[in-house]
Amino acid sequence: MPDIVPERATINPSRLQAMIDELSVFGGGPDGSMTRLSLSLEDGAARDWLGRWFARNGFTEAVDAIGNQFGSLSLAGANAPVVMVGSHIDSQPNGGRFDGALGVVSACEAVLAVSERLKAEKKLPVCNFQVVNWTNEEGARFQPSLLGSSVFAGALEREWALDRKDGDGVTVRQSLAQIGYAGKDTVAIPSALIELHIEGDKALFEANEKFGIFTRFWGATKYRLAFLGRQAHTGATPMAQRKDALLGAAYLIADLKQIAGEHGLDLHTSVGRLEVFPNSPNTVPSEAVLFIELRSGSPEVLAEAQRKMKLRMEAAAEKAGVTFEVRAVDRRKAGQFAKGLISLAERTAASFGETARHLDTIGGHDAVAMSSVCPSVVLAVRSRDGVIHHPTEFTSAADQAFGTQVLADMLYTLASEGLPANEAAA
């Protein structure tokens, strides 16, 4: 692809902001919070809103068996390559309004702007476009995260994914049926995927830079681990006779923090969710289930952290006088995003006189799952103070518009010239 300044497919910032505001109604709170859990009634209403937008703007909607929602705009003919663009609209409980949602709305606006320019020029593009809203990216209601994109990419079995249960025992299958998104459409793997996302960190904000590119993604190992004790009265049962499952969990949680410290900046550990049974103030817990995460950009560090964790699991159980069992393990490999798309993003940002800082993504994105089956990349716009997964999560309207404009220009270049040579042959 020649190294030239890309032509503009000018977006409409007012139209973009109106879409963000409309989408924020579904699950949004007055304090800026967002609770739109995957396949909830709020998520269903938001999906319906997106489907209506597709219909009004000439997109053909499709929904596959895991509920991934697609809007296709065929401009180049049936056999042309497809560039997919989008993210997710599910959120964390009491999360923010921009994580994921900006990626879907910006995809809609960018594709619409490109199609308007191509029509005005009477130019026949060399690719088609497809907006995507992935199911259960967050993993807040159903585990694992990246569920819809992982099924789509073939990394997870569809039937297994449909049988995943939330904390109330409701399956993905049941939830899809309840909100009307148990789809039957077959959608092909695209030729490329581009996802715009808020950074969720403060590197861009502190450097006063508008734009970044996630070039590398960390790996993750996620355990669902249960400590098993014996239920008893907290008053009548002597301390020496108690088999407190939560105590075992507490020992391990502290140990995980220590393990992270042993590897400096190369390892993140967490227990973000804890389920205690029977969860009564005056009852010794008989079961404590930990949702454990180990994250690193180094496979070696990740493997060593897991080895240490297994030893600490045994020690914590012995110290508390309880047993334990591993109920699930999910793994995601570290890797790199597509070099050709990274280069295109760099050139596009440079045409505005802006840098394109290279970043690692420690959190997961659907583009991570898709990177195994097609060239993929995640673009980043800055988050104020690096806040994410919190009601104060904020990306300014100007930064939203800038990221969307870069995305639109990239799509216009791809529509005019095709994929970078090294990735068109991938």
VENHU-V610121 format. One record per pair of residues at least 6 apart in sequence whose C-alpha atoms are under 6 Angstrom apart, sorted by sequence separation. I is the first residue (numbers start at 1). J is the second residue. D is the distance in whole Angstrom. If there is no record, write none. Layout:
# VENHU-V610121
i = {I:I}
j = {J:J}
d = {D:D}
This chain:
# VENHU-V610121
i = {28:36:63:139:150:165:176:296:317:387:27:36:138:151:164:260:27:62:137:163:164:260:277:27:61:137:260:367:61:162:277:346:384:60:89:136:162:276:383:59:60:88:89:276:383:59:87:88:135:230:275:59:134:229:275:27:229:274:26:87:229:274:86:87:228:86:227:273:26:271:86:271:85:270:270:142:269:141:269:268:268:267:267:266:297:338:338:337:244:245:337:244:245:245:246:245:82:84:86:88:81:82:83:84:85:86:87:88:80:82:84:92:234:76:234:76:233:234:76:232:38:76:232:37:75:231:36:37:74:231:36:231:35:73:230:72:229:35:72:228:35:71:228:34:71:227:33:34:70:227:33:34:70:226:33:34:69:226:69:225:252:68:225:251:68:224:68:224:67:223:248:223:248:222:222:221:248:221:220:220:219:219:218:219:243:218:243:340:66:103:229:103:228:228:227:228:227:38:226:226:225:11:225:224:9:224:9:223:223:83:222:9:82:83:85:87:222:82:83:84:85:86:221:81:83:85:221:220:220:219:67:219:67:219:67:218:65:217:65:217:64:65:216:63:64:216:64:215:216:63:64:215:62:44:39:217:212:214:215:216:217:218:211:212:213:214:212:213:214:214:214:213:213:212:211:211:210:205:204:199:192:194:196:198:199:191:192:193:194:195:196:197:198:199:200:202:192:196:198:199:202:198:201:200:200:200:149:153:150:146:127:126:125:125:96:95:96:95:96:95:96:106:110:114:5:33:32:13:11:9:8:1}
j = {34:42:69:145:156:171:182:302:323:393:34:43:145:158:171:267:35:70:145:171:172:268:285:36:70:146:269:376:71:172:287:356:394:71:100:147:173:287:394:71:72:100:101:288:395:72:100:101:148:243:288:73:148:243:289:42:244:289:42:103:245:290:103:104:245:104:245:291:46:291:107:292:107:292:293:166:293:166:294:294:295:295:296:296:334:375:376:376:284:285:377:285:286:287:288:288:127:129:131:133:127:128:129:130:131:132:133:134:127:129:131:140:282:125:283:126:283:284:127:283:90:128:284:90:128:284:90:91:128:285:91:286:91:129:286:129:286:93:130:286:94:130:287:94:131:287:94:95:131:288:95:96:132:288:96:97:132:289:133:289:316:133:290:316:134:290:135:291:135:291:316:292:317:292:293:293:320:294:294:295:295:296:296:297:321:297:322:420:148:196:322:197:322:323:323:324:324:136:324:325:326:113:327:327:113:328:114:328:329:190:329:117:190:191:193:195:330:191:192:193:194:195:330:191:193:195:331:331:332:332:181:333:182:334:183:334:182:334:183:335:183:184:335:183:184:336:185:336:337:185:186:337:185:179:175:360:356:358:359:360:361:362:356:357:358:359:358:359:360:361:378:379:380:380:380:381:381:382:382:380:374:376:378:380:381:374:375:376:377:378:379:380:381:382:383:385:376:380:382:383:386:383:386:386:387:388:366:370:369:366:415:415:415:416:389:389:390:390:391:391:393:404:408:412:351:391:391:401:405:409:409:420}
d = {4:6:5:4:6:4:5:6:5:5:5:6:5:6:5:6:5:5:5:5:6:6:6:5:6:4:6:6:4:5:5:6:6:5:5:6:5:6:6:5:5:5:5:5:5:5:5:6:5:5:6:5:6:5:5:6:5:6:5:5:5:5:5:5:5:5:5:5:6:5:5:5:6:6:5:5:5:5:5:6:5:6:5:6:6:5:6:6:6:6:5:6:5:5:5:5:6:6:5:5:5:5:5:5:5:5:5:5:5:5:6:6:5:5:5:6:5:6:5:6:5:6:5:5:6:5:5:5:5:6:5:5:6:5:4:6:4:5:4:6:5:5:5:5:5:6:5:5:6:5:6:5:5:6:5:6:6:4:5:6:6:6:5:6:5:6:5:5:6:6:5:5:5:5:5:6:5:5:6:4:6:5:5:6:6:4:6:6:6:5:5:5:6:5:6:6:4:5:5:5:5:5:6:5:6:5:5:6:5:6:6:6:5:6:6:6:5:5:5:5:5:5:6:6:6:6:5:6:5:5:5:4:6:4:6:5:6:6:5:5:5:5:6:5:5:4:5:6:6:6:6:5:6:5:6:6:5:6:6:5:5:5:5:4:5:5:6:6:5:6:5:5:6:5:6:5:6:6:5:5:5:6:6:5:6:6:5:5:5:5:5:5:5:5:6:6:6:6:6:6:4:6:4:5:6:5:6:6:5:6:5:5:5:6:5:4:5:4:5:5:5:5:4:6:6:4:5:6:6:6:6:6}
